[in-house]
Amino acid sequence: MLRVAVLFLVLGLVAAVLGFGGIAGASFAIAKFLFVIFLVLCLVFLVLGLRIGRSIAGR
């Protein structure tokens, strides 16, 4: 998912350089949205992993 966010970011940068404002804005919006989803999922899985790890270790 992070790879797709970076792809949309690069696509937006290229579109902005070439003067396609609408496509660049939409691409940046998609990149930001995907990056936020990536961060939320990363934090959720980190917390779940810590909880499961502690329960397996017997703490």
N, C-alpha and C positions, 0 to 999 in steps of 0.2 A: 504494500500500500504506500509505503514511503517512496518507493521507486516511481510509482504513478504520479504522486504529488510533485516530485522533482521533474518528471517529464512535462507536466502541465506548467510548471514554473518556467522551464526553459522554452516551452512553446509560447508562453506569454511574453517572455523577454524578446524572442525573435519577432513575434507579431508587433510588439511595441516599437522595435527598431525599424521595422518595415512600414510602420504607420497605420496598422490596422488596430485602431483603438478599441473597437467593440469586442473583437476576438481576444485581444490582450486582456481586457478587463474581465471577461468571462473566464479566461484561462487562469488568471490570478485568483479569482474567486473560488474556482474548483480546487486549485492547489491549496489554498488556505483551508478549505473545508476538509479535504482529505488529510491534511497534516494534523488538524485538530482531532479528527477521528482516530488517526494513528496514535496520537499522544494519549487520548482517553483509553484506548484499548491497551496500550503499553502499561499504563498505570493499573488498570483493572487486572491484567494478567500478572503484574508484579505483586500486587497485594494477594491475589489468589495463590500464587506460587509460594509466597512467604507463609501463608496460613497452612497450606497443605504440607509444606516442609516442616513446620513446627509440629503439626499433628503426627506426622510420620516419626519424627525424632522423639516424640513422647513428652514434649514440654507442656 
